[in-house]
Amino acid sequence: MRRLFNFHGGVQLRQHKRESTATPVIPAKIPKTLILPLQQNIGNPAIPTVKVGDKVLKRQIIATAAGNVSVPVHAPTSGKVIAIEDYAVPHPSGLKASCIIIATDGMDISRRRESRFLNYQDLSPEQLRELIHQSGIVGLGGAGFPSHLKLATERNRVDTLILNGAECEPYITCDEMLMREQALEIVEGLIIMRHALQAPRCIITIENNKPKALEQIKLAVKHCNVDFIEVVQVPTVYPAGGEKQLIQTVTGKEVPSQGLPIDIGVVCHNVGTAYAIARAVEHGEPLVSRYITVAGSVAKAQVLEVLIGTPVSDLIEQCGGNRKTLSRVIMGGPMMGFALHNVDVPIVKTTNCILVNSTIADVPLPSRRQHALPCIRCGACAQACPVDLLPQQLYWHTRAKEFDKAQDYNLFDCIECGCCDYVCPSHIPLVQYYRYAKNTIWQQDREKKLADVSRERHEFHKLRLEREKQERAERHKKKRQAVSSDTVQDDKKAAIQAAMERARTKREQSDTAPKNIDQLTEQQQKLIAEVDQRREKERSAET
Amino acid sequence: MSLNTPTSPHIHDDTSVTKMMLRVLLALVPAVIAHCWYFGWGLLINISITVTTALICEYGLLLLRQRPVTPFITDGSVLVTAVLLAFCIPPLAPWWLAVLGAGFGVIIGKHLYGGLGYNPFNPAMVGYVMLLISFPKEMTTWLPPHLVQDLNIGLWASLNAVFTGQLPVGFTLDSITAATPLDLVKTQLGLDVTIAETKNANDVFGDFGGIGWEWIGNWIFLGGVWLIYKKVIAWHIPVALLGSLFTISLIFFLMDADHYGSPMFHLFSGAAMLGAFFIATDPVSAATTPKGRIIYGIGIGLLTYIIRVWGGYPDGIGFAVLLMNLAAPTIDHYTQPRVYGHKRS
């Protein structure tokens, strides 16, 4: 039995997971249109390889990766590209971004599979990473970091590969259902990832509120008959599934501040990512669908297997939600998810949950009050903080716009889990204050960098002018010295002197007055007088 | 269709400042009952006066400062201030003491510094210390416990005493008032009377503290433990305060039991319990880091003992709390916890 470690703080939340785990996962209907944002990952957006009007087949690449920190996008079903344009994407600010929009044909015709039941052991880690990269796989836990990069071993030797099945946010159940229904493929995915990372041992972590998932995973591990995978049950406390907290729970080690897990020899992947990798490597299927929980004010809360690009509204309707009475729709969990501005936005690779709140909700979400009271420094936030920050001090300094002091209190170690906010008796939107502080500091840093660059340029410019001036002076001085010190060329100098003398006298002798008005003929003088007269006349006429 | 787009987190714990403050008041109820059992109606009368005054002052100041009235007047903090102050005023003290203390605490101690959340000092203690310094005689004449019942001073007589200063027929102020045990010990020690002799000569001492006081202390202790259980207050300050008070009094008691009170006497007399669980734990003016709270509690415990034993006043909680309030921001600054992923120092 592995010894577990506690992380500081955390909160106990009502789980609300039973509703959506009562029935098996079913595939969601193929919607009429699919909206595929080119950027569904951290890094660069993909580059479209199809044109408007093109017919596409299921699993065909429609946008290719722009460099290594980018992944391709595949068509989730067959149909026709009807537009490549800016469209509302899931984002806290409700912004638009370029998307490929496909009108589906309902036939769901697949591209011919390229890889035929590969055995992962025949592939080198590099080939595996490339295959995973080309399959468009990103971290499905929510961050969306291209997975192949997290399977690279350049930075440090990997000692432990952790598979995160903790899923600690309320309502979200997609990982739980995935573990219950696809345990074998998850474990196979993990074994493949281990091969890519060359990690000696693996740990699968599951919160102790998911006994069925645990059972299935244990069976699958047994079935795979490997001795390097350990299945660990972790306590149900939010945010047990946070990467840093999970690593602390199972290893007792802490990820260094501003560092990555790999700095302490740990890599953490989501169970969904493992499943996607297994599908990609063993079946040649790129990432075109995923499990998503639809919960809240819907008639039937459930987990669906959804095509990437499906509009959120389609899912809500499919689960018996009423589009007209929606008051709030959250993408992700209630603690860290964000509220959508409209429900026409598509499901993306990182979406794990759609939480619906309606104006006639039977179970409304107990939300923060609109009006906050002042902080009474009760310290409930500090007790709840899983990172051991002092949220009350961060708030105090952020409110006073003392961002440097907020940084002294380690603002940038905040993981924005929302625990402090959740327990605040004054209902202060604390996390929002920290986001604001972080953004302002980033903004200031950018501006400062720009200013620094221009100042440096200016300084350098001045320096260069100065240097050139000095060099010139130096050159002249040397020349002068060379000229004056050279006694051999005395007569030459004398000759120059004489020439200069001659030139001067000539200049002096020559008349400076215009040379062409002294010796005019009479006729010329007359002409000039006439012209002058005419001009005079014209001038008087004008006035 | 327009959707609400508040920022995450989208759920909130069922908690509020009002709820916290009401829980504090609830935790005080047993102590209030015990207090009335031993000292009569006085506390209830004091509470009604301080609460009324404090509410009026709060309302007026909120209007003057152009702050929203409803959320602040219903936050309950002013009630806690008023009730705690009432605990510190002797029963049957003239009404204007309570009015003055509550008014001073709320106006000067709280609102002039910016109201809820911004006051560097505990408003109840600001009011109390002002009264103690300005009216030492009135503030230190307490009723002897049980006298109220023996003499059968009812509600009407109590009200009469508080508002008109008229005592029931046949009684003079001197005949029905007595010093608190802490006060008595101090005065007698000044006259070279040992603690044991004082205890024998006076019937105000109970099993380990003063009669009445020790039981009020017990109920306050229970209320405080309930508050810790309910996570309204953290354990750090009460434990540190009582622990340090216990330790220092034990050291001196063991050295010289004739001249220094026992640890239990110190813990269960005067305002030690009330101070530890209800006054020093006022979150706004206390230290806020876990380590800082321990230092803060120890500071109050030690200062209380020093003031009680060597200072000019019989009890030192009020002064000790205010002094440590001053130190709280500095303590907080030097006691930041080690953040996840940072080097262990």
Chai-1 contact restraints between the chains, C-beta under 6 A:
chainA,res_idxA,chainB,res_idxB,connection_type,confidence,min_distance_angstrom,max_distance_angstrom,comment,restraint_id
A,E254,B,Y340,contact,1.0,0.0,6.0,A-B,restraint_1
A,E254,B,G341,contact,1.0,0.0,6.0,A-B,restraint_2
A,V255,B,G341,contact,1.0,0.0,6.0,A-B,restraint_3
A,P256,B,G341,contact,1.0,0.0,6.0,A-B,restraint_4
A,S257,B,G341,contact,1.0,0.0,6.0,A-B,restraint_5
A,S257,B,H342,contact,1.0,0.0,6.0,A-B,restraint_6
A,S327,B,N4,contact,1.0,0.0,6.0,A-B,restraint_7
A,R328,B,L3,contact,1.0,0.0,6.0,A-B,restraint_8
A,R328,B,N4,contact,1.0,0.0,6.0,A-B,restraint_9
A,V329,B,L3,contact,1.0,0.0,6.0,A-B,restraint_10
A,I330,B,H10,contact,1.0,0.0,6.0,A-B,restraint_11
A,P334,B,H10,contact,1.0,0.0,6.0,A-B,restraint_12
A,P334,B,I11,contact,1.0,0.0,6.0,A-B,restraint_13
A,M335,B,P9,contact,1.0,0.0,6.0,A-B,restraint_14
A,M336,B,S8,contact,1.0,0.0,6.0,A-B,restraint_15
A,G337,B,S8,contact,1.0,0.0,6.0,A-B,restraint_16
A,F338,B,S8,contact,1.0,0.0,6.0,A-B,restraint_17
A,A339,B,T5,contact,1.0,0.0,6.0,A-B,restraint_18
A,A339,B,P6,contact,1.0,0.0,6.0,A-B,restraint_19
A,H341,B,T5,contact,1.0,0.0,6.0,A-B,restraint_20
A,L365,B,H10,contact,1.0,0.0,6.0,A-B,restraint_21
A,L365,B,I11,contact,1.0,0.0,6.0,A-B,restraint_22
A,P366,B,I11,contact,1.0,0.0,6.0,A-B,restraint_23
A,P366,B,H12,contact,1.0,0.0,6.0,A-B,restraint_24
A,S367,B,H12,contact,1.0,0.0,6.0,A-B,restraint_25
A,R368,B,H12,contact,1.0,0.0,6.0,A-B,restraint_26
A,L373,B,V17,contact,1.0,0.0,6.0,A-B,restraint_27
A,P374,B,L116,contact,1.0,0.0,6.0,A-B,restraint_28
A,P374,B,G117,contact,1.0,0.0,6.0,A-B,restraint_29
A,C375,B,G117,contact,1.0,0.0,6.0,A-B,restraint_30
A,I376,B,G117,contact,1.0,0.0,6.0,A-B,restraint_31
A,I376,B,P283,contact,1.0,0.0,6.0,A-B,restraint_32
A,I376,B,V284,contact,1.0,0.0,6.0,A-B,restraint_33
A,R377,B,P283,contact,1.0,0.0,6.0,A-B,restraint_34
A,R377,B,V284,contact,1.0,0.0,6.0,A-B,restraint_35
A,R377,B,T288,contact,1.0,0.0,6.0,A-B,restraint_36
A,C378,B,P283,contact,1.0,0.0,6.0,A-B,restraint_37
A,G379,B,T288,contact,1.0,0.0,6.0,A-B,restraint_38
A,V387,B,V339,contact,1.0,0.0,6.0,A-B,restraint_39
A,V387,B,Y340,contact,1.0,0.0,6.0,A-B,restraint_40
A,D388,B,P337,contact,1.0,0.0,6.0,A-B,restraint_41
A,D388,B,V339,contact,1.0,0.0,6.0,A-B,restraint_42
A,D388,B,Y340,contact,1.0,0.0,6.0,A-B,restraint_43
A,L389,B,V339,contact,1.0,0.0,6.0,A-B,restraint_44
A,Q392,B,T288,contact,1.0,0.0,6.0,A-B,restraint_45
A,N410,B,V339,contact,1.0,0.0,6.0,A-B,restraint_46
A,D413,B,V339,contact,1.0,0.0,6.0,A-B,restraint_47
A,G418,B,S8,contact,1.0,0.0,6.0,A-B,restraint_48
A,G418,B,P9,contact,1.0,0.0,6.0,A-B,restraint_49
A,D421,B,P9,contact,1.0,0.0,6.0,A-B,restraint_50
A,Y422,B,P9,contact,1.0,0.0,6.0,A-B,restraint_51
A,Y422,B,H12,contact,1.0,0.0,6.0,A-B,restraint_52
A,Y422,B,D13,contact,1.0,0.0,6.0,A-B,restraint_53
A,V423,B,D13,contact,1.0,0.0,6.0,A-B,restraint_54
A,P425,B,T15,contact,1.0,0.0,6.0,A-B,restraint_55
A,P425,B,S16,contact,1.0,0.0,6.0,A-B,restraint_56
A,P425,B,V17,contact,1.0,0.0,6.0,A-B,restraint_57
A,P425,B,M20,contact,1.0,0.0,6.0,A-B,restraint_58
A,S426,B,V17,contact,1.0,0.0,6.0,A-B,restraint_59
A,Q432,B,T7,contact,1.0,0.0,6.0,A-B,restraint_60
